[in-house]
Amino acid sequence: MISVPLSALEVAMVQAGARAVDTLRDTTEFARRLEDLGYLRLWYAEHHHSPAIGAFPPVVLTAHAAALTSSMRLGSGGVLAPNHAPIMLAEQFGTLAALHGGRIDLGIGRGPGTFDESTARALRRGAGPATDDEYRDDVAATLRLLVDEVALGPLPEPWLLASSTAGAALAAELGLPIAFAHHIRPDNTLPALAHYREHFSPSRWCARPRVLICVETVCAETQEEAARLAGPMNVVKAGLLKGRGDLPFPTPDEAAGHSFAPEEAQALAHFCAQQAHGSPEAVAKQLTHLVDVTRADELMLVTPVYALADRLRSYELVRQHVVMPTAS
């Protein structure tokens, strides 16, 4: 049985043949329904220049959802520090936290949010990728500015996003709760969390190690239907394995007709075995196992399926089959 709260990550997949405005309409309905279902928090990811994922700033989506909801925590998962001035992040999320009663989270990550090099450079005003020291300084400056210059009332709750031991080490050094991207780098999860817990330094933000695990979760009434719904994202992932971030998000029927090379099929099978796909009973078992082995304090589910109705149904089924506590 799941013994930790459940949350959700919104990646705003743009369906093939749909418009960005349609995806935005879906994100609005998704936020309302997730709050009704009792999920603890909903985070928005930052992406750029992708036909499969909307380029919607997390701060804007957070503000919109916060105005439509009353109890669920909302925020970035994450906003990418190299793309933004620390003072702007502090001002934006500090203001949101003051406006919305301390319901705002500031999840900070490192990646560029795009596979297109020219877009990455444009986001950085021509600069190259941030170095380790630059990234650390940006995160530290954002935290300092939250306190020193823009504290208007309740502060946003900061989290550091990580998918490697290096990211976990920075979270431990700064005394931040960690949101680990198991849905991106599952093979890194256990060694990174071990390092985080061993080297954690308490801070004003977090007194003890605190771990959130993000896991890809596709739940349907049957294993077969879950596999069908997971098909479109598998096509996108196969493209990413070849360094292609320019593939659209296909329909389940289009994905069913896609042929995977043997090495792609093997990589996808290895990845899916570490996520939570299948019937409600299977997904509940997989999520319970993940909590047991990672000792996570919270699970965040990301469900990149084609239709909003199927995505919501996945979250409903998980919620029906999981008894989770409220946040402490």
Kinemage of the C-alpha trace (Angstrom):
@kinemage 1
@onewidth
@group {chain A} dominant
@subgroup {mainchain}
@vectorlist {calphas} color= white
{ca met a 1} P 0.000 0.000 0.000
{ca ile a 2} L 1.240 3.493 -0.842
{ca ser a 3} L 2.240 5.294 2.340
{ca val a 4} L 3.192 8.690 0.865
{ca pro a 5} L 1.292 11.565 -0.783
{ca leu a 6} L 0.760 11.600 -4.542
{ca ser a 7} L 1.368 14.593 -6.794
{ca ala a 8} L 1.412 15.226 -10.549
{ca leu a 9} L 3.727 16.680 -13.197
{ca glu a 10} L 2.195 18.452 -16.195
{ca val a 11} L 4.350 18.345 -19.317
{ca ala a 12} L 1.634 19.747 -21.613
{ca met a 13} L 1.928 17.295 -24.500
{ca val a 14} L 0.605 18.796 -27.745
{ca gln a 15} L -1.490 16.196 -29.549
{ca ala a 16} L -0.861 15.621 -33.250
{ca gly a 17} L -3.214 17.842 -35.215
{ca ala a 18} L -4.089 19.996 -32.182
{ca arg a 19} L -3.265 23.625 -31.491
{ca ala a 20} L -1.333 24.984 -28.549
{ca val a 21} L -4.499 26.700 -27.328
{ca asp a 22} L -6.185 23.289 -27.130
{ca thr a 23} L -3.386 22.020 -24.909
{ca leu a 24} L -3.722 25.076 -22.682
{ca arg a 25} L -7.451 24.425 -22.333
{ca asp a 26} L -6.647 20.863 -21.296
{ca thr a 27} L -4.153 22.035 -18.664
{ca thr a 28} L -6.889 24.145 -17.095
{ca glu a 29} L -9.306 21.223 -16.825
{ca phe a 30} L -6.499 18.975 -15.619
{ca ala a 31} L -5.650 21.279 -12.702
{ca arg a 32} L -9.259 21.519 -11.565
{ca arg a 33} L -9.760 17.765 -11.718
{ca leu a 34} L -6.494 16.943 -9.951
{ca glu a 35} L -7.506 19.128 -7.022
{ca asp a 36} L -10.889 17.370 -6.867
{ca leu a 37} L -9.073 14.027 -6.753
{ca gly a 38} L -6.993 15.125 -3.769
{ca tyr a 39} L -3.518 15.200 -5.287
{ca leu a 40} L -1.087 17.155 -3.127
{ca arg a 41} L 0.652 19.279 -5.738
{ca leu a 42} L 0.808 19.942 -9.475
{ca trp a 43} L 4.009 21.114 -11.125
{ca tyr a 44} L 4.661 22.460 -14.626
{ca ala a 45} L 7.763 21.641 -16.673
{ca glu a 46} L 9.729 24.091 -18.830
{ca his a 47} L 10.232 23.077 -22.468
{ca his a 48} L 11.093 24.956 -25.645
{ca his a 49} L 10.964 24.396 -29.411
{ca ser a 50} L 9.343 20.959 -29.398
{ca pro a 51} L 6.389 19.886 -31.558
{ca ala a 52} L 5.405 17.343 -28.889
{ca ile a 53} L 5.527 19.557 -25.766
{ca gly a 54} L 4.076 23.023 -25.353
{ca ala a 55} L 6.438 25.953 -24.736
{ca phe a 56} L 4.387 27.302 -21.844
{ca pro a 57} L 6.320 29.106 -19.062
{ca pro a 58} L 5.817 27.337 -15.714
{ca val a 59} L 5.339 30.647 -13.887
{ca val a 60} L 2.417 31.557 -16.165
{ca leu a 61} L 0.731 28.169 -15.864
{ca thr a 62} L 1.264 28.227 -12.099
{ca ala a 63} L -0.375 31.636 -11.809
{ca his a 64} L -3.309 30.560 -13.972
{ca ala a 65} L -3.899 27.316 -12.073
{ca ala a 66} L -3.531 29.034 -8.695
{ca ala a 67} L -6.348 31.402 -9.634
{ca leu a 68} L -8.597 28.429 -10.472
{ca thr a 69} L -7.877 26.269 -7.414
{ca ser a 70} L -7.955 26.732 -3.661
{ca ser a 71} L -5.980 24.018 -1.858
{ca met a 72} L -3.569 22.149 -4.129
{ca arg a 73} L 0.077 23.239 -4.150
{ca leu a 74} L 1.312 24.500 -7.517
{ca gly a 75} L 4.639 25.387 -9.023
{ca ser a 76} L 7.499 24.637 -11.362
{ca gly a 77} L 8.887 21.212 -11.958
{ca gly a 78} L 11.017 22.793 -12.946
{ca val a 79} L 11.918 26.208 -14.021
{ca leu a 80} L 15.415 26.004 -15.520
{ca ala a 81} L 17.893 28.264 -13.761
{ca pro a 82} L 20.335 28.776 -16.672
{ca asn a 83} L 17.526 30.346 -18.718
{ca his a 84} L 16.517 32.973 -16.141
{ca ala a 85} L 18.055 35.699 -13.995
{ca pro a 86} L 17.878 34.726 -10.308
{ca ile a 87} L 16.221 38.019 -9.386
{ca met a 88} L 13.403 37.345 -11.842
{ca leu a 89} L 12.763 33.853 -10.464
{ca ala a 90} L 12.743 35.192 -6.918
{ca glu a 91} L 10.390 38.040 -7.788
{ca gln a 92} L 7.997 35.900 -9.825
{ca phe a 93} L 7.638 33.009 -7.402
{ca gly a 94} L 7.847 35.207 -4.323
{ca thr a 95} L 4.921 37.222 -5.645
{ca leu a 96} L 2.938 34.086 -6.454
{ca ala a 97} L 3.512 32.718 -2.965
{ca ala a 98} L 2.307 35.967 -1.404
{ca leu a 99} L -0.787 36.057 -3.617
{ca his a 100} L -1.775 32.437 -3.071
{ca gly a 101} L -1.406 31.745 0.624
{ca gly a 102} L 1.839 29.808 0.613
{ca arg a 103} L 0.640 27.219 -1.941
{ca ile a 104} L 3.533 27.857 -4.343
{ca asp a 105} L 6.570 25.646 -5.001
{ca leu a 106} L 9.746 26.693 -6.801
{ca gly a 107} L 11.287 23.602 -8.341
{ca ile a 108} L 14.612 24.523 -9.973
{ca gly a 109} L 16.383 22.482 -12.631
{ca arg a 110} L 19.434 22.770 -14.829
{ca gly a 111} L 18.775 21.523 -18.368
{ca pro a 112} L 18.081 23.885 -21.275
{ca gly a 113} L 14.588 22.491 -21.843
{ca thr a 114} L 15.263 21.918 -25.540
{ca phe a 115} L 17.217 19.635 -27.849
{ca asp a 116} L 17.730 22.458 -30.357
{ca glu a 117} L 21.127 24.132 -29.888
{ca ser a 118} L 20.102 27.455 -31.439
{ca thr a 119} L 17.102 27.652 -29.104
{ca ala a 120} L 19.287 26.872 -26.102
{ca arg a 121} L 21.663 29.664 -27.083
{ca ala a 122} L 18.794 32.087 -27.627
{ca leu a 123} L 17.501 31.349 -24.131
{ca arg a 124} L 20.983 32.120 -22.791
{ca arg a 125} L 21.408 35.226 -25.006
{ca gly a 126} L 24.148 33.525 -26.973
{ca ala a 127} L 25.984 31.950 -24.048
{ca gly a 128} L 26.879 28.279 -23.942
{ca pro a 129} L 25.665 25.738 -21.366
{ca ala a 130} L 26.015 26.735 -17.724
{ca thr a 131} L 28.991 25.308 -15.870
{ca asp a 132} L 28.570 23.506 -12.561
{ca asp a 133} L 29.753 26.590 -10.686
{ca glu a 134} L 27.435 28.920 -12.607
{ca tyr a 135} L 24.457 26.692 -11.923
{ca arg a 136} L 25.251 26.449 -8.220
{ca asp a 137} L 25.651 30.230 -8.014
{ca asp a 138} L 22.331 30.798 -9.802
{ca val a 139} L 20.431 28.485 -7.452
{ca ala a 140} L 22.096 29.961 -4.364
{ca ala a 141} L 21.394 33.509 -5.573
{ca thr a 142} L 17.731 32.707 -6.184
{ca leu a 143} L 17.341 31.346 -2.663
{ca arg a 144} L 19.132 34.343 -1.146
{ca leu a 145} L 17.029 36.835 -3.095
{ca leu a 146} L 13.815 35.128 -2.019
{ca val a 147} L 14.692 35.964 1.569
{ca asp a 148} L 16.603 39.228 1.302
{ca glu a 149} L 14.742 41.200 -1.331
{ca val a 150} L 11.338 39.863 -2.291
{ca ala a 151} L 9.914 38.296 0.857
{ca leu a 152} L 6.348 39.653 0.669
{ca gly a 153} L 4.841 37.106 3.028
{ca pro a 154} L 4.827 33.301 2.724
{ca leu a 155} L 7.834 32.124 0.727
{ca pro a 156} L 7.595 29.567 -2.045
{ca glu a 157} L 8.874 26.130 -1.087
{ca pro a 158} L 12.107 25.520 -3.018
{ca trp a 159} L 13.028 22.127 -4.441
{ca leu a 160} L 16.022 21.105 -6.511
{ca leu a 161} L 15.346 18.881 -9.502
{ca ala a 162} L 17.977 16.268 -10.254
{ca ser a 163} L 18.573 13.280 -12.502
{ca ser a 164} L 22.155 12.491 -11.473
{ca thr a 165} L 24.431 12.216 -8.467
{ca ala a 166} L 25.846 15.667 -9.270
{ca gly a 167} L 22.398 17.226 -8.923
{ca ala a 168} L 21.755 15.256 -5.752
{ca ala a 169} L 25.064 16.502 -4.331
{ca leu a 170} L 24.037 20.125 -4.899
{ca ala a 171} L 20.657 19.545 -3.240
{ca ala a 172} L 22.451 18.023 -0.247
{ca glu a 173} L 24.965 20.872 -0.060
{ca leu a 174} L 22.275 23.579 -0.156
{ca gly a 175} L 19.943 21.726 2.197
{ca leu a 176} L 17.070 21.520 -0.277
{ca pro a 177} L 14.406 18.854 -0.749
{ca ile a 178} L 15.139 16.860 -3.886
{ca ala a 179} L 12.766 15.996 -6.729
{ca phe a 180} L 14.434 13.136 -8.572
{ca ala a 181} L 13.626 12.482 -12.233
{ca his a 182} L 13.202 8.720 -12.075
{ca his a 183} L 11.022 9.131 -15.193
{ca ile a 184} L 14.119 10.311 -17.089
{ca arg a 185} L 17.124 8.555 -15.526
{ca pro a 186} L 15.825 5.602 -13.498
{ca asp a 187} L 19.222 3.891 -13.390
{ca asn a 188} L 20.613 6.887 -11.472
{ca thr a 189} L 17.926 6.993 -8.789
{ca leu a 190} L 19.321 4.802 -6.011
{ca pro a 191} L 22.981 5.914 -6.091
{ca ala a 192} L 21.973 9.583 -6.304
{ca leu a 193} L 19.580 9.329 -3.366
{ca ala a 194} L 22.158 7.476 -1.293
{ca his a 195} L 24.609 10.327 -1.863
{ca tyr a 196} L 21.952 12.922 -1.072
{ca arg a 197} L 21.019 11.346 2.242
{ca glu a 198} L 24.612 10.736 3.303
{ca his a 199} L 25.799 14.291 2.589
{ca phe a 200} L 22.685 16.341 3.412
{ca ser a 201} L 23.258 19.584 5.342
{ca pro a 202} L 20.208 21.024 7.159
{ca ser a 203} L 19.151 24.525 6.126
{ca arg a 204} L 16.377 27.041 6.716
{ca trp a 205} L 14.553 25.319 3.844
{ca cys a 206} L 14.764 21.726 4.986
{ca ala a 207} L 15.777 20.186 8.329
{ca arg a 208} L 16.268 16.646 7.055
{ca pro a 209} L 16.600 14.858 3.706
{ca arg a 210} L 13.301 15.004 1.843
{ca val a 211} L 12.783 13.006 -1.334
{ca leu a 212} L 10.185 13.250 -4.085
{ca ile a 213} L 10.368 10.700 -6.906
{ca cys a 214} L 8.816 11.452 -10.299
{ca val a 215} L 7.677 8.289 -12.073
{ca glu a 216} L 6.017 7.770 -15.444
{ca thr a 217} L 2.607 6.280 -14.699
{ca val a 218} L 0.132 5.026 -17.283
{ca cys a 219} L -2.854 3.295 -15.717
{ca ala a 220} L -5.893 1.842 -17.490
{ca glu a 221} L -8.511 -0.817 -16.802
{ca thr a 222} L -6.341 -3.453 -18.517
{ca gln a 223} L -2.659 -4.037 -19.196
{ca glu a 224} L -3.367 -4.000 -22.923
{ca glu a 225} L -5.078 -0.613 -22.834
{ca ala a 226} L -2.264 0.864 -20.738
{ca ala a 227} L 0.273 -0.373 -23.296
{ca arg a 228} L -1.757 1.212 -26.097
{ca leu a 229} L -1.890 4.559 -24.261
{ca ala a 230} L 1.867 4.464 -23.591
{ca gly a 231} L 2.590 3.935 -27.305
{ca pro a 232} L 2.788 7.596 -28.412
{ca met a 233} L 5.367 8.518 -25.785
{ca asn a 234} L 7.404 5.453 -26.700
{ca val a 235} L 7.655 6.800 -30.251
{ca val a 236} L 8.879 10.142 -28.915
{ca lys a 237} L 11.398 8.397 -26.635
{ca ala a 238} L 12.724 6.315 -29.513
{ca gly a 239} L 13.383 9.556 -31.369
{ca leu a 240} L 15.222 10.993 -28.377
{ca leu a 241} L 17.442 7.898 -28.282
{ca lys a 242} L 18.613 8.970 -31.750
{ca gly a 243} L 19.090 12.576 -30.706
{ca arg a 244} L 15.870 13.774 -32.309
{ca gly a 245} L 13.668 16.117 -30.330
{ca asp a 246} L 11.631 17.229 -33.327
{ca leu a 247} L 9.087 14.399 -33.464
{ca pro a 248} L 5.383 15.191 -32.971
{ca phe a 249} L 3.265 13.393 -30.384
{ca pro a 250} L 1.338 10.764 -32.415
{ca thr a 251} L -2.072 9.277 -31.800
{ca pro a 252} L -2.262 5.827 -30.179
{ca asp a 253} L -3.294 4.330 -33.519
{ca glu a 254} L -0.338 5.937 -35.295
{ca ala a 255} L 1.987 4.733 -32.562
{ca ala a 256} L 0.620 1.199 -32.855
{ca gly a 257} L 1.843 1.107 -36.449
{ca his a 258} L 5.352 2.313 -35.583
{ca ser a 259} L 8.233 -0.148 -36.001
{ca phe a 260} L 11.001 -0.005 -33.409
{ca ala a 261} L 14.541 -1.152 -34.099
{ca pro a 262} L 15.624 -4.026 -31.811
{ca glu a 263} L 17.894 -1.784 -29.752
{ca glu a 264} L 15.077 0.757 -29.352
{ca ala a 265} L 12.637 -1.917 -28.232
{ca gln a 266} L 15.167 -3.237 -25.711
{ca ala a 267} L 15.854 0.241 -24.282
{ca leu a 268} L 12.140 1.030 -24.035
{ca ala a 269} L 11.388 -2.277 -22.320
{ca his a 270} L 14.160 -1.625 -19.769
{ca phe a 271} L 12.820 1.864 -19.092
{ca cys a 272} L 9.156 0.841 -18.809
{ca ala a 273} L 10.013 -1.967 -16.386
{ca gln a 274} L 11.219 0.705 -13.944
{ca gln a 275} L 8.112 2.885 -14.267
{ca ala a 276} L 4.436 2.157 -13.430
{ca his a 277} L 2.420 0.968 -16.424
{ca gly a 278} L -0.593 -1.329 -16.487
{ca ser a 279} L -3.820 -2.150 -14.700
{ca pro a 280} L -4.678 -0.423 -11.399
{ca glu a 281} L -3.496 -3.418 -9.403
{ca ala a 282} L -0.214 -3.596 -11.312
{ca val a 283} L 0.427 0.129 -11.030
{ca ala a 284} L -0.321 0.160 -7.291
{ca lys a 285} L 2.158 -2.702 -6.831
{ca gln a 286} L 4.832 -0.948 -8.910
{ca leu a 287} L 4.428 2.351 -7.070
{ca thr a 288} L 4.527 0.605 -3.697
{ca his a 289} L 7.757 -1.134 -4.685
{ca leu a 290} L 9.298 2.175 -5.798
{ca val a 291} L 8.470 3.790 -2.462
{ca asp a 292} L 9.952 0.808 -0.620
{ca val a 293} L 13.268 0.783 -2.498
{ca thr a 294} L 13.784 4.565 -2.655
{ca arg a 295} L 12.282 5.445 0.743
{ca ala a 296} L 10.591 8.367 -1.010
{ca asp a 297} L 8.548 10.849 1.002
{ca glu a 298} L 6.312 11.597 -1.976
{ca leu a 299} L 5.550 10.309 -5.467
{ca met a 300} L 4.914 12.579 -8.427
{ca leu a 301} L 3.183 10.922 -11.373
{ca val a 302} L 3.740 12.031 -14.949
{ca thr a 303} L 1.308 10.570 -17.483
{ca pro a 304} L 2.209 11.512 -21.081
{ca val a 305} L -0.752 10.013 -22.939
{ca tyr a 306} L -2.582 11.401 -25.940
{ca ala a 307} L -6.078 12.377 -24.803
{ca leu a 308} L -7.009 14.387 -21.726
{ca ala a 309} L -9.812 11.954 -20.858
{ca asp a 310} L -7.377 9.019 -20.826
{ca arg a 311} L -4.847 10.991 -18.804
{ca leu a 312} L -7.427 11.961 -16.210
{ca arg a 313} L -8.726 8.408 -16.072
{ca ser a 314} L -5.216 7.185 -15.277
{ca tyr a 315} L -4.980 9.563 -12.315
{ca glu a 316} L -8.485 8.595 -11.189
{ca leu a 317} L -7.699 4.882 -11.269
{ca val a 318} L -4.496 5.333 -9.294
{ca arg a 319} L -6.348 7.450 -6.742
{ca gln a 320} L -9.125 4.848 -6.416
{ca his a 321} L -6.657 2.046 -5.782
{ca val a 322} L -4.253 3.908 -3.507
{ca val a 323} L -4.906 5.068 0.025
{ca met a 324} L -2.485 7.898 0.603
{ca pro a 325} L -1.952 10.124 3.637
{ca thr a 326} L -2.247 13.859 3.609
{ca ala a 327} L 0.960 15.885 3.699
{ca ser a 328} L 2.457 16.496 7.112
